[in-house]
Amino acid sequence: MLPLELNVRVAIAVALIAPFGVMMGMPFPQGLRRTGKGSLPAPPFYWGLNGIMSVVGSVGTVVVALIFGFQIVMLAGSACYFFAAIASGPMTRPS
């Protein structure tokens, strides 16, 4: 890709990365919309939990990568997304 012009490289990078960003980023706001109803805590609780786990996850990823290698980090991350998808259930619009 180096011989290509910068705007072409940026377009290719966006086309390759954007679908993953959408797939990984959409469940959080959809899940946040469900909270605050019934026995679930209010949205600020989950927003704070998301911030805490972002820091814990970043530090944990570096530690696991240094001890076990990057392949284990990728497997663990994939497992986390898989179990989060199962735990969240079907993502339907609240009525």
C-alpha positions in Angstrom: 0.0 0.0 0.0 3.0 2.3 0.4 3.1 3.3 -3.3 -0.5 4.5 -3.1 -1.4 8.1 -2.3 -2.3 8.9 1.3 -6.0 9.5 0.7 -6.3 6.1 -1.0 -4.5 4.4 1.9 -6.8 6.2 4.4 -9.9 5.0 2.5 -8.6 1.4 2.5 -7.8 1.5 6.2 -11.3 3.0 7.0 -13.0 0.4 4.8 -11.1 -2.5 6.6 -11.5 -1.2 10.2 -14.9 0.5 10.2 -17.0 -2.7 10.1 -15.2 -4.1 13.1 -15.6 -0.8 15.0 -19.4 -0.8 14.3 -19.8 -4.4 15.4 -17.8 -3.9 18.6 -19.2 -0.5 19.4 -23.0 -0.8 18.9 -23.9 -3.3 21.7 -22.9 -1.0 24.5 -25.3 1.9 23.7 -28.0 -0.7 22.9 -27.5 -2.4 26.2 -27.3 0.9 28.0 -30.7 1.8 26.6 -32.2 -1.3 28.4 -30.9 -0.3 31.8 -32.8 1.7 34.5 -35.9 -0.3 34.0 -37.1 -2.9 36.6 -34.4 -4.4 38.7 -31.4 -3.2 36.5 -29.3 -0.3 37.9 -29.4 3.1 36.3 -27.2 3.9 33.2 -24.6 5.9 35.1 -23.6 2.7 37.0 -22.9 0.9 33.7 -21.1 3.9 32.2 -18.8 3.9 35.3 -18.3 0.2 35.1 -17.4 0.5 31.4 -14.7 3.1 32.3 -13.3 1.0 35.1 -13.2 -2.2 33.0 -11.5 -0.2 30.1 -8.6 0.6 32.4 -8.5 -2.9 33.9 -8.7 -4.5 30.5 -5.9 -2.4 29.1 -3.5 -3.1 31.9 -4.5 -6.8 32.0 -4.0 -7.1 28.2 -0.4 -5.8 28.5 0.4 -8.1 31.5 -1.1 -11.2 29.7 0.7 -10.4 26.5 4.0 -10.1 28.3 3.6 -13.3 30.2 1.7 -15.6 27.7 2.0 -13.9 24.3 -0.2 -12.0 21.9 -2.0 -15.1 20.6 -3.4 -15.8 24.1 -4.5 -12.1 24.3 -6.4 -12.4 21.1 -8.1 -15.7 22.2 -9.0 -14.2 25.5 -10.5 -11.1 23.9 -12.5 -13.2 21.4 -13.8 -15.3 24.3 -14.8 -12.1 26.2 -16.8 -10.8 23.2 -18.4 -14.2 22.7 -19.6 -14.5 26.3 -20.7 -10.8 26.3 -22.8 -11.5 23.2 -24.4 -14.5 24.8 -25.0 -12.7 28.1 -26.6 -9.7 26.4 -29.3 -11.8 24.7 -31.0 -10.6 21.5 -30.5 -6.9 20.9 -34.0 -5.7 20.1 -35.3 -2.2 20.4 -37.1 -1.6 23.7 -40.8 -0.9 23.3 
